Amino acid sequence: MNGTFLARISQYTEKMSEAELYLIRYIRDNLNTIPKLSIVRLSEDANVSTATIVRTMKKLGYNGFTDFKIRLKDENDQNPNFTIIEQVDEEIKDAILKNEQEVMRTIEMLNSGLIEDTVQKMLHSQRVILFARGFSELIAKEMQVKLQLLNKYAELHDDPNIIRTKSKRLAKGDLVIFVSLNGYTEELVDAARSCQQNETGTIALTCNKNSPLASLAELTLIGYKSETSYFPDYEVRSRLPLQVISRILLDAYAIRAGKS
C-alpha cells in the first residue's frame, strides 16, 4: 500500500471508526510534533488508546506507529522537525546490530569438535552439577530443566556458600558446568579449583577466554560479548552469547542422547 499520509487518509476514510477519524485529525493538525512523540505519549496527548493508534496505522497501510513516522519523514525530508526520527531509527538499528553480532560471532567461535567432546563428557557423567550466579542463573536453570527432561540427573546451585561447600564434596564421576559471563566470579573460581583438586570434570561457559575460570576448566566454550552496554551503571550485561552456547550444547546433547 503506497501513497502519502494525506493520500491514504482520503482513500481509507470510509473504513475508519469515529475514534480513528479523531486520531487522524489530531495527527494532521499536530504533524510537526509527531516525530517527537512515542506511541504512549501520542495516546496520552490525543486521549485515545494505543490499540486505536495501532489499528489506525494498519488500516492506513503502515506496519505500526514507528513505520508511519519513518514514512512521514521521507515525505517531509526538508522539515527539520523530522530529523529526530532518523536519529532514533539509527539508534534502534545499532541495538539490533549489537545483538546480531553477539549471536553470529558466538556461533562462529564455536567448534563442533569441542561441542562433541563436551556432550560426551555430559553423557558419560553420573551427575551434572550447574554452578551460576546473577543473571547467568537463568541460563543454568534452563539447562537444568532440559537435562532433566532428557532423563539426566542435574542440579543447580547459586548460593556462594553452597557452591564452595558442594564443590569440595563431588566425586570423579560428577561433571560441573560453570555458567559465568566474565569468568571472574570468586566463588565459581574457588569451586573450579576444588573440582580440579578432586579430579571432578569441569566445563565452563563464558565470554572471557583469559579468565581464571576458563583456565581452570577442562573444556571451555567461549562466546562473543559486545563492549556496548545500555545499562553502564549496573552489572546486567547481556547473557545472550551464553544462551546461544547453552542452547546449541543442549540441542547437541539431545541428538546424542537420542542415539545412545
C-alpha positions as CSV (number, residue, x, y, z in Angstrom):
1,M,0.0,0.0,0.0
2,N,1.6,3.2,-1.2
3,G,0.9,6.9,-1.2
4,T,1.4,9.9,1.1
5,F,-0.2,10.2,4.5
6,L,-2.8,12.6,3.2
7,A,-3.5,10.5,0.2
8,R,-4.1,7.4,2.3
9,I,-6.4,9.4,4.6
10,S,-8.7,10.3,1.7
11,Q,-8.5,6.8,0.3
12,Y,-9.4,4.9,3.5
13,T,-11.6,7.4,5.5
14,E,-14.8,5.3,5.0
15,K,-13.2,2.3,6.8
16,M,-12.4,4.3,9.9
17,S,-14.3,4.4,13.2
18,E,-15.1,7.7,15.0
19,A,-12.1,7.2,17.3
20,E,-9.8,6.5,14.4
21,L,-11.0,9.5,12.4
22,Y,-10.5,11.7,15.5
23,L,-6.9,10.4,15.8
24,I,-6.2,11.1,12.2
25,R,-7.5,14.7,12.5
26,Y,-5.3,15.1,15.7
27,I,-2.2,13.9,13.8
28,R,-2.9,16.0,10.8
29,D,-3.4,19.1,13.0
30,N,-0.2,18.4,15.0
31,L,2.0,17.0,12.3
32,N,5.2,18.9,13.3
33,T,5.1,17.4,16.9
34,I,4.5,13.8,15.8
35,P,8.2,13.0,15.3
36,K,9.0,13.7,19.0
37,L,6.2,11.5,20.3
38,S,6.2,7.9,21.3
39,I,3.1,5.8,20.8
40,V,2.3,6.1,24.5
41,R,2.8,9.9,24.6
42,L,0.5,10.2,21.5
43,S,-2.0,8.1,23.3
44,E,-2.0,10.4,26.2
45,D,-2.0,13.6,24.2
46,A,-4.7,12.6,21.8
47,N,-6.7,10.8,24.6
48,V,-7.0,7.6,22.6
49,S,-5.8,4.1,23.4
50,T,-2.5,2.7,21.9
51,A,-4.7,-0.1,20.4
52,T,-6.6,2.6,18.5
53,I,-3.3,4.1,17.2
54,V,-2.0,0.7,16.0
55,R,-5.3,-0.2,14.4
56,T,-5.5,3.1,12.6
57,M,-1.9,2.8,11.3
58,K,-2.6,-0.7,10.0
59,K,-5.8,0.5,8.2
60,L,-3.7,3.2,6.5
61,G,-1.2,0.5,5.4
62,Y,1.6,1.1,7.9
63,N,3.3,-1.6,9.9
64,G,2.9,0.4,13.1
65,F,3.4,3.9,14.5
66,T,7.2,4.0,14.1
67,D,6.8,2.8,10.5
68,F,4.3,5.7,10.0
69,K,6.8,8.2,11.4
70,I,9.6,6.9,9.2
71,R,7.4,7.2,6.1
72,L,6.3,10.6,7.2
73,K,10.0,11.7,7.5
74,D,10.5,10.6,3.8
75,E,7.6,12.8,2.8
76,N,8.9,15.7,4.8
77,D,12.6,15.4,4.3
78,Q,13.1,19.2,4.2
79,N,11.4,19.7,7.5
80,P,14.0,19.8,10.4
81,N,11.4,18.6,12.9
82,F,11.6,15.1,11.3
83,T,15.4,14.6,11.6
84,I,14.9,13.2,15.1
85,I,13.2,10.2,13.6
86,E,16.3,9.3,11.6
87,Q,18.4,9.6,14.7
88,V,16.1,7.3,16.7
89,D,15.9,4.8,13.9
90,E,19.7,4.6,13.7
91,E,19.9,4.1,17.5
92,I,17.5,1.2,17.4
93,K,19.3,-0.3,14.4
94,D,22.5,-0.1,16.5
95,A,20.8,-2.0,19.3
96,I,19.6,-4.7,16.9
97,L,23.1,-5.0,15.3
98,K,24.7,-5.4,18.7
99,N,22.6,-8.4,19.5
100,E,23.0,-9.8,16.0
101,Q,26.8,-9.6,16.3
102,E,26.8,-11.3,19.7
103,V,24.8,-14.2,18.2
104,M,26.7,-14.6,14.9
105,R,30.2,-14.2,16.3
106,T,29.5,-16.6,19.1
107,I,28.3,-19.2,16.6
108,E,31.4,-18.6,14.5
109,M,33.6,-19.1,17.6
110,L,32.1,-22.4,18.5
111,N,33.9,-25.6,17.4
112,S,31.9,-28.6,16.5
113,G,34.6,-30.9,17.8
114,L,34.7,-29.1,21.2
115,I,30.9,-29.3,21.3
116,E,31.1,-33.1,20.7
117,D,33.7,-33.5,23.4
118,T,31.6,-31.6,25.8
119,V,28.5,-33.6,25.0
120,Q,30.4,-36.9,25.5
121,K,31.5,-35.8,29.0
122,M,27.9,-34.9,29.8
123,L,26.7,-38.3,28.5
124,H,29.2,-40.3,30.5
125,S,29.0,-38.4,33.8
126,Q,26.9,-39.8,36.6
127,R,25.6,-36.3,37.6
128,V,25.6,-32.8,36.1
129,I,26.1,-30.1,38.7
130,L,25.5,-26.5,37.5
131,F,27.0,-23.5,39.2
132,A,26.0,-20.0,38.3
133,R,25.4,-16.5,39.8
134,G,23.4,-13.5,38.9
135,F,21.7,-13.3,35.6
136,S,23.6,-16.4,34.5
137,E,21.4,-18.4,36.8
138,L,18.5,-18.1,34.3
139,I,20.6,-19.9,31.7
140,A,21.7,-22.5,34.1
141,K,18.2,-23.1,35.2
142,E,17.1,-23.7,31.6
143,M,19.9,-26.2,31.1
144,Q,18.9,-28.0,34.3
145,V,15.3,-28.4,33.2
146,K,16.3,-29.6,29.7
147,L,18.7,-32.1,31.1
148,Q,16.1,-33.4,33.5
149,L,13.6,-33.8,30.6
150,L,16.3,-35.9,28.9
151,N,16.4,-38.1,32.0
152,K,19.8,-36.8,33.0
153,Y,20.4,-36.1,36.7
154,A,21.1,-32.3,37.0
155,E,21.1,-29.9,39.9
156,L,21.7,-26.2,40.1
157,H,23.3,-24.2,42.9
158,D,23.5,-20.4,43.0
159,D,24.3,-19.7,46.7
160,P,28.0,-18.7,47.2
161,N,28.5,-20.8,50.3
162,I,26.7,-23.8,48.9
163,I,28.8,-23.6,45.7
164,R,32.0,-23.6,47.7
165,T,31.0,-26.4,50.0
166,K,29.4,-28.6,47.3
167,S,32.4,-28.4,45.0
168,K,34.6,-29.9,47.7
169,R,32.3,-33.0,48.0
170,L,31.9,-34.0,44.4
171,A,33.1,-37.3,43.0
172,K,35.2,-38.1,39.9
173,G,32.1,-39.3,38.1
174,D,30.4,-36.0,38.5
175,L,30.6,-33.2,36.0
176,V,30.4,-29.5,36.9
177,I,29.2,-26.9,34.4
178,F,30.0,-23.3,35.2
179,V,28.0,-20.5,33.6
180,S,29.7,-17.1,34.0
181,L,29.9,-14.1,31.7
182,N,33.3,-12.8,32.8
183,G,34.8,-15.9,34.4
184,Y,36.0,-13.9,37.5
185,T,33.2,-14.6,40.0
186,E,35.1,-15.5,43.1
187,E,33.0,-18.4,44.4
188,L,32.9,-20.0,41.0
189,V,36.7,-19.8,40.6
190,D,37.1,-21.3,44.1
191,A,34.8,-24.1,43.2
192,A,36.7,-24.8,40.0
193,R,39.9,-25.1,42.0
194,S,38.3,-27.6,44.3
195,C,37.0,-29.6,41.4
196,Q,40.5,-29.7,39.9
197,Q,41.9,-31.0,43.2
198,N,39.2,-33.7,43.4
199,E,39.6,-34.6,39.7
200,T,36.0,-33.7,39.1
201,G,35.3,-32.9,35.4
202,T,34.5,-29.3,34.6
203,I,33.1,-27.3,31.7
204,A,32.9,-23.5,31.6
205,L,30.5,-21.4,29.5
206,T,32.0,-17.9,29.5
207,C,32.8,-14.9,27.3
208,N,36.3,-14.3,28.7
209,K,38.9,-16.8,27.4
210,N,41.6,-15.1,29.6
211,S,39.6,-15.5,32.9
212,P,40.6,-17.8,35.8
213,L,37.6,-19.9,35.3
214,A,38.4,-20.5,31.6
215,S,42.0,-21.6,32.6
216,L,40.8,-23.9,35.3
217,A,38.0,-25.7,33.4
218,E,38.8,-28.9,31.4
219,L,36.7,-27.7,28.5
220,T,35.7,-24.1,27.8
221,L,33.1,-22.8,25.4
222,I,33.7,-19.2,24.6
223,G,31.1,-16.6,23.4
224,Y,31.5,-13.1,22.0
225,K,30.4,-10.3,24.3
226,S,29.9,-6.8,22.9
227,E,31.6,-3.9,24.7
228,T,28.5,-1.8,24.3
229,S,26.1,-1.8,27.3
230,Y,22.9,0.2,27.5
231,F,23.0,-0.2,31.3
232,P,26.5,1.0,32.1
233,D,25.9,1.8,35.7
234,Y,24.8,-1.8,36.5
235,E,26.3,-5.2,36.1
236,V,23.5,-6.5,33.9
237,R,25.3,-7.1,30.7
238,S,23.7,-9.3,28.1
239,R,23.9,-13.1,28.6
240,L,22.8,-13.7,25.0
241,P,26.1,-15.3,24.0
242,L,25.9,-17.7,26.9
243,Q,22.3,-18.5,26.0
244,V,23.3,-19.3,22.4
245,I,26.1,-21.6,23.6
246,S,23.8,-23.4,26.1
247,R,21.1,-23.9,23.5
248,I,23.5,-25.3,20.9
249,L,25.1,-27.5,23.6
250,L,21.7,-28.9,24.8
251,D,20.5,-29.4,21.2
252,A,23.6,-31.4,20.5
253,Y,23.2,-33.4,23.8
254,A,19.6,-34.2,22.9
255,I,20.8,-35.6,19.5
256,R,23.5,-37.8,21.0
257,A,21.3,-38.9,23.9
258,G,18.6,-40.0,21.5
259,K,21.1,-42.2,19.6
260,S,22.7,-43.7,22.7
